[in-house]
Amino acid sequence: MIETIAPFLAGLGLFFCGVHFIAANVTPLVGRRLRTVVMRVSERPVLAAIAGIVAGMITQSSNAIIFVVIGLVSGGIIDKRRAFLIPTWSQIGSAMLVILVAIDLRVAASYAVALAGFAIYFGLMRNDRTRHAIHTLLGAGLLFLGLEMVKTGSGPIRDLLIADGAVQYAAKAPPLMFLFGTGLTVLCQSATVTSAIAVAAVNIGLIDFSAALLLVYGANLGSLFNYYLLAVSMSGEGRQIVLLQVAQKVLGFVGILPVVVAEIVTGRPFFELAASVFTSTVGGKVALIFLYYQAIGALLCTVGFALLVALIERLSPPTKLQELSRPAFLVDEALVEPALAVELVGREERRLLDLLPTMLDDMRADAGESAVSSDVLKSAGISVSRAMAAYLEAILGADVERSDRERVIRLQHRTANIGALFEALDNFTAASRTARQWPSSGRVAEQMVEALHALLSALIDAVTSDDPADRELVLALLGHRDELMERIRQRVLREDPGMPPAAQEALFTATMLFERIVWLARQTTMLLVPAAPVANEAPRT
């Protein structure tokens, strides 16, 4: 018995190895380009659908597309309504694997494994990109060689199952095949893998056409369950994107249900008759029906897009972090007019700067209870600053006048400073909380918090003011504090020689971060247009 099933299990193992190699290496290989394409084509539903299909064909992983889109939406790079349909239509592209299983690719797979093996042995993987490409080629070869081993190794198993009556029993128990497809998909986390196995099994006569369809139907139910569990683990816009994939599976079932009912009532195999127009092989027919399942679900999602999005947004409203992480003024349509786009970035900058002093509200006695934590503000600030950086890159890619180009370059440096300010402020608040556990270091921490709040408020005034005198005043307030901070540290140590080492470390960290925040604020003020005439400063870390 062990010798009988060994070739079959080995083939199945190679198949799973191939799936893993492809999923693990294709996404890093095309990840950056994929994100660029997603950003550019998400403006129109038709282009978004095409991009989703192509992305699914390349990655053979709808989950990879989902996480790419969630990252872009969470980062404020693209609007979620433009990105919703991309992972939905990627389900069709990922069905390409099931179709390829129905084709005899033994020779091509053998050459793929051979080329990948030579490349690995002779050390041709000179960089990460080459390594991912070779591993992808190896994965494709292993996948199809594994399927061929499954085909050749399943003959004895088929004969054994037929002799024992297992096949006849399964044929008389359709719910068993349906549940098997569901369970296998939950285990493999892929309806494509289960459907590919169904195609391979029907090609070798292990199961019949109707049993293969039940595996496909069960696979889609298992995929729905997987997406639901993924949605439960997320929140806000990420959950919304995954919930639309749940809707795609539900609507796919709705799309095939009338045909299934008609087949039961009339006794005619409508699916098989329709698939016979395109292919004569049983496996090919199963693959086409799996493709139809994905296509009808994606199409119905597109037709009812507005209604579905409204329902999903009600079920899963965005979190506070996602609301703050969404740029308020960066409109893609304004990129055709660079001067207007630069002005919009300036407005986004002022909105972002207003959040900086609020990061200290948790530490200030007079501020009251803050509605948003500093961690959320930091994440939102960094996310918006990255969106601003990408937007500025897009402006520079257009035909920008010389005066506007200088403004864009200054804005780029200020945007980088603002992102660094959010990170430094987050670290400063953490160090200050630790320092406040001891009286002597706590008093210094409270004084630094109040001083930083005043200085950051002055920075906001400098950005919003057009008076050069106001900026010169702010630059004077933001003078170097390194000697002052050192004197404060030494004074506290003299007054409290028994200060614990943890308090000393927290105090030292907080004062160093105070210096960095002041320096970043000063550099940001100096980059304002028109800039105040000040002496050149050497960058400090």
C-alpha positions in Angstrom: 0.0 0.0 0.0 2.8 2.4 0.9 4.6 1.7 -2.4 1.4 2.2 -4.2 0.7 5.7 -3.0 4.3 6.9 -2.8 4.5 8.2 -6.4 1.2 10.0 -6.0 2.2 11.7 -2.8 5.6 12.7 -4.3 3.9 14.3 -7.2 1.5 16.1 -4.9 4.5 17.3 -2.8 6.2 18.6 -5.9 3.0 20.4 -6.9 2.7 22.1 -3.6 6.4 23.1 -3.7 5.9 24.6 -7.1 2.9 26.6 -5.9 5.0 27.9 -2.9 8.0 28.8 -5.1 5.8 30.8 -7.5 3.9 32.6 -4.7 7.1 33.4 -2.7 9.1 34.7 -5.7 6.8 36.3 -8.2 5.5 39.0 -5.9 9.0 40.3 -4.9 10.0 40.1 -8.6 7.2 42.2 -9.9 6.1 43.9 -6.6 7.3 47.5 -7.4 6.2 47.4 -11.0 2.9 45.9 -9.9 2.3 48.7 -7.4 3.1 51.3 -10.1 0.7 49.7 -12.6 -2.0 49.5 -9.9 -1.6 53.2 -9.1 -1.9 54.2 -12.8 -4.8 52.0 -14.0 -7.0 52.2 -10.9 -8.7 55.4 -12.2 -11.0 53.6 -14.6 -13.1 50.5 -13.8 -12.3 48.9 -17.1 -8.5 49.4 -16.7 -8.7 48.3 -13.1 -10.4 45.0 -14.2 -7.7 44.4 -16.9 -5.0 45.2 -14.4 -6.5 42.7 -11.9 -6.7 39.9 -14.5 -3.1 40.5 -15.6 -1.8 40.7 -12.1 -3.6 37.5 -11.2 -2.1 35.8 -14.2 1.4 36.9 -13.2 1.3 36.3 -9.5 -1.2 33.3 -9.5 -2.1 34.6 -6.1 -5.2 36.7 -5.4 -4.0 37.1 -1.8 -0.8 38.8 -3.0 -2.9 41.3 -5.0 -5.1 42.0 -2.0 -2.2 42.8 0.2 -0.6 45.1 -2.4 -3.8 47.0 -2.8 -4.4 47.2 1.0 -0.8 48.6 1.3 -1.5 51.3 -1.3 -4.8 52.2 0.1 -3.5 52.3 3.7 -0.6 54.5 2.6 -3.0 57.0 1.0 -1.4 56.3 -2.5 -4.7 55.4 -4.2 -8.3 55.8 -3.3 -9.9 52.6 -2.1 -12.9 53.0 -4.5 -10.5 52.9 -7.4 -8.7 49.9 -6.1 -11.6 47.8 -5.0 -12.1 46.0 -8.3 -8.4 45.1 -8.9 -8.2 42.1 -6.5 -11.8 41.1 -7.5 -10.8 40.6 -11.1 -7.5 39.1 -10.2 -9.5 35.9 -9.3 -10.0 35.5 -13.1 -6.2 35.8 -13.8 -5.3 33.3 -11.1 -7.6 30.8 -12.8 -5.0 30.5 -15.5 -3.2 27.9 -13.4 -6.3 25.6 -13.5 -6.4 26.0 -17.3 -2.7 25.2 -17.7 -3.2 22.0 -15.7 -5.5 20.8 -18.4 -2.7 21.2 -21.0 0.2 18.7 -21.3 3.3 20.7 -20.4 5.7 17.9 -19.5 8.4 18.8 -22.0 8.2 22.5 -21.1 8.3 21.7 -17.4 11.3 19.5 -17.8 13.2 22.2 -19.6 12.2 24.7 -16.9 13.5 22.6 -14.1 16.7 21.9 -16.1 17.4 25.6 -16.7 16.7 26.5 -13.1 18.9 23.7 -11.9 21.9 24.7 -14.1 21.5 28.4 -13.0 21.5 27.5 -9.3 24.4 25.0 -9.5 26.6 27.4 -11.5 25.8 30.4 -9.3 24.0 32.5 -11.9 21.9 34.2 -9.2 23.9 37.4 -9.0 21.2 39.5 -7.4 17.8 39.3 -5.8 16.0 39.9 -9.0 17.7 37.1 -10.8 17.2 34.8 -7.8 13.5 35.4 -7.7 13.2 34.8 -11.5 15.1 31.5 -11.3 13.1 30.3 -8.3 9.9 31.3 -10.2 11.0 29.2 -13.2 11.9 26.3 -10.8 8.5 26.6 -9.2 6.6 26.4 -12.5 8.6 23.4 -13.5 8.1 21.6 -10.2 4.4 22.4 -10.3 3.7 20.8 -13.7 6.2 17.9 -13.2 4.4 17.2 -9.9 1.0 17.1 -11.7 2.5 14.6 -14.2 3.7 12.4 -11.4 0.2 12.6 -9.8 -1.2 11.5 -13.1 1.2 8.5 -13.6 1.1 7.6 -9.9 -2.6 7.7 -9.5 -3.3 4.7 -11.7 -2.8 2.0 -9.0 -4.7 4.2 -6.5 -7.6 4.6 -9.0 -7.8 0.8 -9.5 -7.7 0.2 -5.8 -10.4 2.7 -5.1 -12.6 1.3 -7.9 -12.0 -2.3 -6.6 -13.0 -1.2 -3.0 -16.0 0.7 -4.3 -14.8 4.0 -2.9 -15.3 5.8 -6.2 -18.8 4.5 -6.6 -19.6 5.5 -3.1 -18.3 9.0 -3.6 -20.3 9.3 -6.8 -23.5 8.5 -4.9 -22.6 11.0 -2.1 -22.2 14.4 -3.8 -22.1 16.3 -0.4 -18.9 14.3 0.4 -17.1 15.6 -2.7 -18.4 19.1 -2.0 -17.1 19.1 1.6 -13.8 17.6 0.5 -13.3 20.5 -1.9 -14.2 23.0 0.9 -11.9 21.4 3.4 -8.9 21.1 1.0 -9.3 24.8 0.1 -9.3 25.8 3.7 -6.2 23.7 4.3 -4.3 24.9 1.2 -5.7 28.5 1.4 -6.3 28.5 -2.3 -9.3 27.6 -4.4 -7.0 27.5 -7.5 -4.9 24.7 -6.0 -8.0 22.6 -5.2 -9.5 23.2 -8.7 -6.2 22.3 -10.3 -6.2 19.0 -8.4 -9.8 18.4 -9.5 -8.7 18.9 -13.2 -5.8 16.5 -12.7 -8.0 14.0 -11.0 -10.7 14.0 -13.7 -8.0 13.8 -16.5 -6.8 10.5 -15.1 -10.3 9.1 -14.5 -10.0 9.2 -10.7 -13.3 11.1 -10.5 -16.0 11.9 -13.1 -17.1 15.3 -14.5 -19.9 15.8 -12.0 -17.6 15.0 -9.0 -15.0 17.4 -10.3 -17.6 20.2 -10.5 -18.5 19.5 -6.9 -14.9 19.9 -5.9 -14.8 23.2 -7.7 -18.0 24.4 -6.0 -16.7 23.3 -2.7 -13.3 25.0 -3.4 -15.1 28.4 -3.9 -17.0 27.9 -0.7 -13.7 27.2 1.1 -12.2 30.3 -0.5 -15.2 32.4 0.8 -14.6 31.0 4.3 -10.8 31.9 4.0 -11.6 35.4 2.9 -14.1 35.8 5.7 -11.5 34.8 8.3 -9.0 37.2 6.8 -11.6 40.0 7.0 -12.3 39.3 10.6 -8.6 39.7 11.4 -8.5 43.2 9.8 -10.3 46.5 10.3 -11.5 49.5 8.4 -10.5 49.8 4.7 -8.4 46.6 4.7 -11.5 44.6 5.9 -13.6 46.4 3.3 -11.3 45.2 0.4 -11.4 41.6 1.7 -15.2 41.7 2.2 -15.6 42.5 -1.4 -13.8 39.3 -2.2 -16.3 37.5 0.0 -19.0 39.2 -2.0 -17.3 38.0 -5.2 -17.5 34.4 -4.1 -21.1 34.8 -3.0 -22.2 36.4 -6.3 -20.3 33.7 -8.2 -22.4 31.1 -6.5 -25.5 33.2 -7.3 -24.4 33.3 -10.9 -24.1 29.5 -11.3 -27.1 28.6 -9.1 -29.7 29.0 -11.9 -27.7 26.8 -14.3 -27.3 24.1 -11.6 -31.0 24.2 -10.8 -31.9 24.0 -14.5 -29.6 21.0 -14.9 -31.3 19.2 -11.9 -34.8 20.0 -13.2 -34.2 19.2 -16.9 -31.5 16.5 -16.5 -29.4 18.2 -19.2 -25.7 19.1 -18.6 -25.8 22.7 -19.6 -22.3 23.5 -18.3 -20.7 20.6 -20.0 -22.5 21.4 -23.3 -21.3 25.0 -23.1 -17.7 24.1 -22.3 -17.7 21.6 -25.2 -17.8 24.5 -27.6 -14.3 25.5 -26.5 -12.6 22.1 -25.6 -13.2 18.4 -26.0 -11.2 17.3 -22.9 -13.0 16.7 -19.6 -10.3 18.5 -17.7 -10.5 21.5 -20.0 -14.3 21.7 -19.4 -13.8 21.7 -15.6 -11.2 24.4 -15.9 -13.5 26.6 -18.1 -16.4 26.2 -15.6 -14.0 27.3 -12.8 -13.1 30.3 -14.9 -16.8 31.1 -15.4 -17.4 30.9 -11.7 -14.8 33.6 -11.1 -15.8 35.7 -14.1 -19.5 35.8 -13.2 -18.7 36.8 -9.6 -16.4 39.6 -10.7 -18.9 40.9 -13.3 -21.8 41.0 -10.8 -19.5 42.8 -8.3 -18.7 45.4 -11.0 -22.4 45.8 -11.9 -23.5 46.3 -8.3 -20.3 48.1 -7.2 -22.0 51.2 -5.7 -24.5 49.2 -3.7 -21.9 46.7 -2.5 -19.4 49.4 -1.4 -22.1 51.3 0.5 -23.1 48.1 2.3 -19.4 47.2 3.1 -18.6 50.7 4.3 -21.6 50.4 6.7 -20.5 47.0 8.0 -16.8 48.1 8.4 -16.3 51.8 8.8 -12.7 53.1 8.5 -10.7 53.4 11.7 -9.4 56.7 13.1 -5.9 55.9 11.8 -7.2 55.3 8.3 -9.2 58.5 8.3 -6.1 60.5 9.3 -3.8 58.6 6.9 -5.9 59.6 3.9 -4.6 62.8 2.2 -7.2 65.5 2.1 -5.9 67.7 -0.8 -3.8 65.4 -3.1 -6.1 65.0 -6.1 -4.6 63.1 -9.1 -6.6 65.3 -11.5 -4.6 68.3 -10.5 -1.4 66.8 -11.8 -2.2 68.1 -15.2 -1.6 71.6 -13.8 1.7 71.5 -11.8 1.2 74.9 -10.2 -2.1 73.9 -8.8 -0.7 70.5 -7.7 2.2 72.2 -5.8 -0.4 74.4 -4.0 -2.3 71.4 -3.0 0.8 69.8 -1.5 1.4 73.0 0.5 -2.1 72.7 1.9 -1.5 69.1 2.8 1.7 70.1 4.5 -0.1 72.7 6.7 -2.7 70.1 7.6 0.0 67.6 8.6 2.0 70.2 10.6 -1.1 70.9 12.7 -0.9 67.3 14.0 2.6 67.6 15.3 1.9 69.5 18.6 -1.1 67.2 19.3 1.4 64.3 19.6 2.4 65.8 23.0 -1.2 66.3 24.3 -1.0 62.9 26.2 2.0 64.3 28.1 0.7 67.8 28.8 -1.3 68.6 32.0 -3.2 71.5 30.4 -4.2 69.7 27.2 -6.9 67.4 28.6 -7.6 64.0 27.3 -6.4 63.5 23.7 -8.9 61.9 21.3 -6.1 60.3 19.3 -3.1 58.5 20.7 0.4 59.6 19.6 1.0 56.2 18.0 -1.9 56.7 15.7 -0.8 60.3 14.9 2.7 59.1 14.1 1.5 56.3 11.8 -0.9 58.7 10.1 1.7 61.4 9.7 4.3 59.1 8.2 1.7 57.6 5.8 0.6 61.1 4.6 4.2 62.3 4.2 4.9 59.2 2.0 1.8 60.0 -0.1 3.1 63.6 -0.4 6.5 62.4 -1.5 5.0 60.2 -4.2 2.7 63.1 -5.3 5.7 65.4 -5.6 7.6 62.8 -7.7 4.6 62.8 -10.0 4.7 66.6 -10.3 8.4 66.5 -11.2 7.6 64.0 -13.9 5.3 66.6 -15.6 6.3 69.7 -17.5 7.1 71.9 -14.4 8.3 75.5 -14.8 11.6 76.5 -13.2 10.1 78.4 -10.3 7.7 75.6 -9.5 10.5 73.1 -9.7 12.4 74.9 -7.0 9.2 74.9 -4.8 8.8 71.2 -5.4 12.3 70.4 -4.4 12.0 72.5 -1.2 8.7 70.8 -0.5 10.4 67.4 -1.0 12.9 68.2 1.7 10.3 69.6 4.0 8.2 66.5 3.6 11.1 64.3 4.5 11.7 66.5 7.6 8.0 66.2 8.6 8.1 62.4 8.4 11.3 62.4 10.5 9.6 64.8 13.0 6.7 62.4 13.6 9.1 59.5 14.2 11.3 61.6 16.6 8.3 62.9 18.5 7.0 59.4 19.0 10.3 58.3 20.4 10.5 61.4 22.5 7.1 60.8 24.1 8.1 57.2 24.9 11.4 58.4 26.5 9.6 61.1 28.4 7.0 58.7 29.8 9.8 56.6 31.2 11.6 59.6 32.6 8.5 60.8 34.4 8.7 57.7 36.7 11.3 59.5 38.8 10.8 63.0 40.3 14.0 64.7 39.2 14.0 63.4 35.6 10.2 63.8 35.4 10.4 67.6 36.1 12.8 68.0 33.2 10.7 65.9 30.9 7.6 68.0 31.6 9.5 71.2 30.9 10.8 69.8 27.6 7.3 68.7 26.6 5.9 72.2 27.2 8.8 73.8 25.4 8.5 71.5 22.4 4.8 72.2 22.2 5.5 76.0 22.0 8.2 75.6 19.5 6.1 73.4 17.2 3.3 75.8 17.4 5.7 78.6 16.4 6.8 76.4 13.4 3.1 76.2 12.3 2.8 80.0 12.5 6.0 80.4 10.4 4.6 78.1 7.7 1.2 79.9 7.5 2.7 83.4 7.7 4.0 85.3 4.6 6.0 87.7 6.8 9.8 87.1 6.6 10.1 88.7 10.0 7.9 86.0 11.6 10.2 83.3 10.1 13.3 85.0 11.4 11.8 85.1 14.8 11.0 81.4 14.7 14.5 80.6 13.5 15.8 82.5 16.5 13.6 80.5 18.8 14.8 77.3 17.1 18.4 78.0 17.9 20.8 75.2 18.8 20.0 73.6 22.1 22.8 71.1 22.5 24.8 73.0 25.1 21.6 73.8 27.0 20.6 70.2 27.0 24.0 69.1 28.3 23.9 71.7 31.1 20.4 70.4 32.1 21.6 66.8 32.2 24.6 67.7 34.3 22.5 69.8 36.7 20.0 67.0 37.3 22.7 64.5 37.9 24.3 66.9 40.5 21.0 67.5 42.2 20.1 63.8 42.3 23.3 61.7 42.4 21.3 58.7 43.4 19.2 58.7 40.2 18.7 55.1 38.9 20.5 54.1 35.7 17.1 53.7 33.9 16.2 57.3 34.8 19.5 58.6 33.5 19.1 56.7 30.3 15.6 57.9 29.7 16.6 61.5 30.5 19.6 61.3 28.1 17.4 59.9 25.3 14.7 62.5 25.8 17.2 65.4 25.7 18.9 64.0 22.6 15.6 63.6 20.9 14.6 67.1 21.9 17.7 68.4 20.1 16.9 66.5 17.0 13.3 67.7 16.9 14.4 71.3 17.3 17.0 70.9 14.5 14.4 69.3 12.1 12.0 72.1 12.9 14.7 74.7 12.1 15.6 73.0 8.9 12.0 73.0 7.8 11.6 76.7 8.6 14.8 77.4 6.5 13.3 75.6 3.5 10.2 77.9 3.4 9.8 79.9 0.3 11.0 82.6 0.3 13.7 81.5 2.7 15.1 83.7 5.4 18.7 84.7 4.8 20.6 82.6 7.3 24.1 81.1 7.4 24.7 77.7 6.1 24.6 74.9 8.6 26.2 71.6 8.5 23.8 68.7 8.8 23.8 66.9 12.1 22.5 63.5 13.1 
